[in-house]
Amino acid sequence: MINRFCKMPLWECNDTLVRVAQGQQPAELVIKDAHLVSVDTRELLEHADIAIACGRIAYLGIGGHSAAHCIGKTTEVVDANGLFAAPGLLDSHIHIESSMVGPSEYARAVVPHGTVGIYADPHEVANVCGLDGVRAMWEDAARTPLKTMLTTPSCVPAVTDVEDTGASIDAAQIAESMTWPETCALGEMMNFPGILACEKNALDEVRETLKTDRVVTGHYVTPDIDRGLAAYIASGASCCHESGSVADVLAKLRMGMYAQLRQGSAWLNLPGYLPQLIESGVDMHHCLLCTDDSHPHTIVSDGHMDRVVRDAVALGLDAVVALQLATINVAEYFGVGRDMGSIAPGKCADIVLFEDLRDFRAVRVWIDGSQVAERGQALFDVRPFAWPTFMTSTMNLGGQLCPQSFEFREGEGRPDGSCQVRAMAVSGGDTITQDSVVEVPVRGGKLMADPDHDILKVCVFDRHHADAGTFSHGFATGFGIHGALAQTVSHDAHNLLVMGDNDADMLLAARTLEACGGGEVAVQDGKVLALVELPVCGLMSDGRVEVVSEKVSRIEEAWRTMGCRLPSPFMTMGVMSLACIPVLRQTNRGYVNCVSFQTEPLIVEETA
């Protein structure tokens, strides 16, 4: 695959680099006296010099050699004073929309943390607005130096025939997207049941990607790590970020798959398997680090890929190996290792100076030889992006929101008392939901919430098709709140998800989001406690990341006031409709068993 994410192709400037390396032409920039992190050899090389021209590295002064011969009158010289020079960090799998800001604002937030490139799957926006929405996102992204590489959404909808989305993507559209210069891979193939069943469109999407010599990124969540996993990999899917245990990671590595080790805002997977993976002694060349989803307050307060590397080192991983997992391994997987991923002659000058290899605090950041950040601040800025109207008018609920919509009349014909129902049981820091059977009150033919036993009502409304839309009823346990919560960030169809212990608060929450164009809201006893407006596709703000971060902090405080103790509860709630991860999920069409991929009834009939 031709790498289109550099300032200048190597074939256009190799003559200049040859002359600079030999001292026949001055470099544009020389970084002197750095501790070079060689991810190519897993070494730390002291007193290294780096000479740069045309956005690429021309010369390395190592082993007692210096770049003095590369310095001329016009050369900018930066004295690193023993700081650690590492390749710029790469996120191997990220959904920009989870940051709740657009791509340009996202870039302004993450670049100061040493992130120089991301492999982004915008399937959130694609599920709302299709590939037209994706193109608009990349117009915004192109206004910044961050290398924003597109992995075309493969599963829109995530699973067929169980939910209603705002758009759909088929193999012909995938083929078209593979001609775009920003495309580097197929986004996570979540429809692993379709692959295993040889579903035509799913396999055709993979085929269209492989024809262009691009990789197919994966998403495999099932206990079958034998025949099913082998079949999935054999189809062409070559990496996966959905591993819940060290056994899952090892099974994928042993079958030749790349394992993406995830540490996002809510899905904190590293502690669950990284120490055991280190202890196993397996070669980690096929391991990559990723965030998958990072909330704005996580980025603002804790960082981005620097945080992931820091967490990996704190769990026992060697610092240079941790950097390999966030640099050269990623570049080599995506087929751009000749240009990116390490500090070596000929490669792009994507470089971070870190204070140390423990906290990974970035002092300076260069992308293609241009300094883009210093001591936590971006050295670039962008004007607010003019989002097209079709992306800011996506709350098409028609007349669905009325008091009766929140009355669970599935109990009609039953005497007052109680009955058994299915409920989605959640736990903190995990994407998995359990299929739990609970007992709820029945009053006047209506099923009721039972907050005393942490049983809440859940409603999912199709927000894409107005009066033609549908909605469903369900229950959830594990949140422990009094009041109501609603959000339009509900993976992956991103319909309106409302949860609460009383109908009045649920209605107020739903109508509040309808009025502001989407987002997330917390309501208690008839009062809006906190609101995050996300008017772009109901997923992203058009404001600054710091402002959004503050609003998210306030709504998380509201969650705690309401009784919730889950970490990142917004993200836990947001995957309750994700019909490609076990076990029980609720879409606008009702319950889906995400192991059998069959619909399930709300009421569990008791047997004698």
Buried (B, 14 or more C-beta within 10 A) or exposed (E): EEBBBBBBBBEEBBEBBBBBBEBEBBBBBBBBBBBBBBBBEEEBBEBBBBBBBBBBBBBBBBEEEBBEBBBEEEBEBBEBEEBBBBBBBBBBBBBBBBBBBBBBBBBBBBBBBBBBBBBBBBBBBBBBBBBEBBBBBBBBBEBBBBBBBBBBBBBBBBBBEBBBBBBBBEBEBBBBBBEBEBBBBBBBBBBBBBBBEEBEBBBBBBBBBBEBEBBBBBBBBBEBBEEBBBBBBEBBBBBBBBBBEBEBBBBBBEBEBBBBBBBBBBBBBBEBBBBEBBEEEBEBBBBBBBBBBBBBBBBBEBBBBBBBBBBBBBBEBBBBBBBBBBBBBBBBBBBBBEBBBBBBBBBBBBBBBBEEBEBBBBBBBBBBBBBBBBEEEBBBEBEEBEBBEBBBEBBBBEEBBEEEBBBBEBBEEBEEEBBEBBBBBBEBBBBBBBBBEBBBBBEEBBBBBBBEEBBBBBBBBBBBBEEEBBBBBBBBBBBBBBBBBBBBBBBBBBBBBBBBBBBBBBBBBBBBBBEBBBBBBBBBEEEBBBBBBBBBBBBBBBBBBBBBBBBBBBBBEBBEBBBBEBEBBBBBBBBBBBBBBBBBBBBBBBBBBBBEBEEBEBBBEEEE
